[in-house]
């Protein structure tokens, strides 16, 4: 709780792209799949950090439809890491929603309840993207709005409608790109890149991102 | 033409966010509006650089619907800068399209022909965003697809449907955010930030961005 005082202004909603699991494993001479389980543990550490800081909402990439082009053993590994994450995370003081196409065979069936509704009433809203696709997300809204009886605007009809605007987006692993991460919620996000691979996550990296964010002015495009 | 040889891999399509015109003017003790006309000249220089390098397509922010919240004299200044840019640019070897809501009073009426169709058959495709809004862009597709006789996918129905996927997005002025810049075309873009204000544009800054881009691997989210 003391850490919060370090920042003059905290983001309400943080997005996380935990990239570099495979590169980390390769650099250590491990199988690429082994990076994901270590990454999952770092995800729990980071979530606990958000809880301590009093951040209200966090959205994190589990895996995407684009990722499904990878070899089967990697797919099994990142799917298993997502399941393990949820298993442990649900014990924390969170409210968890999974955003992703649960009708696909690529979606871990045990996670389906979290895709249907937000589970838990804890103080941190956690949105986990599992079998997520930016095109699928927007198409969901487009198809819904094509129904003549539908009067809600397209943002309220996105598959990710329950995910709010992201203030700060932090990507690990050095790449400076969104890779399809919640494009509507990210239009005004401040984007910070950590060069280290995600399995080398350390809270100081996150603090640096938060410190940088506290110095940005929010204009929402104005 | 020699410059092209410096890069092992050039982006096909470059996006440009020319930010910092007002901060530049303020730092020089000038009126904020004066920054825009200098910025316009830098835009022409950068377009010529793209022509020299053999880049195929460039998209650039003129102004957005969000920007229309600014004082009237600023609005007049950035509108005038866009008109002047088009007036000079159309003499170059380009094919120019303006993407923006031309039905609004905020849209400079003299530019309307460019919003209705691409004008010119030159080798560089230039897309200029004038009175552009990310929400308006996507809503255009949503509304079109709600028509029962419409069979095209939503990406073909965007107001920006004629703008292709962006490979490299370069923002001047130090901010690390998209500010609503073509969200669909930017989902996989590599994002490079130049700290200098746009009116301090120098082609070396652009070369550095291109050099950085040439070392990135393109995965399209895979």
Interface residues (C-beta under 8 A of the other chain):
Chain A: X64 X66 X67 X69 X70 X134 X135 X138 X139 X141 X142 X145 X146 X154 X155 X175 X176 X177 X178 X179 X180 X183 X184 X186 X187 X188 X189 X190 X191 X192 X216 X219 X220 X221 X222
Chain B: X64 X66 X67 X69 X70 X134 X135 X138 X139 X141 X142 X145 X146 X154 X155 X175 X176 X177 X178 X179 X180 X183 X184 X186 X187 X188 X189 X190 X191 X192 X216 X219 X220 X221 X222
